[in-house]
């Protein structure tokens, strides 16, 4: 994996200059090795980095695709992760040296946008009809047990 593509060269950004980023990264940088989550397609990042006063500003558009098991039928389904305006502001005091590697920042932002559960076929899993008979939706009046905040 080309780790140089994740690097922002601070010394080249003074006097209003910008570093343009338009890369397709291998999903290996995410370091995801989970039983219920996989990244198999490239992560596309487009945007720019620039300095505003004493801060490094990263402004990216990110497209990624994760695979997760459906919450109903357990079949693998893909989930699109799209971050249209990913902004990250880093104080230049925090940057060690003249090079900033944004891979960890990007990784965290992508992982924060993964949904907890997914359902295949765009939320209309064909197996839902088989499961619905086992799901009971209680109205507030039917909830059993002590409810200390019911009258608030």
PyMOL commands that set and color helices and strands:
alter all, ss='L'
color gray80, all
select helices_A, chain A and resi 3-6+10-12+27-30+92-94+103-112+120-123+128-134+140-142
alter helices_A, ss='H'
color red, helices_A
select strands_A, chain A and resi 7-9+18-25+38-39+43-52+55-69+76-91+99-101
alter strands_A, ss='S'
color yellow, strands_A
deselect
rebuild
show_as cartoon
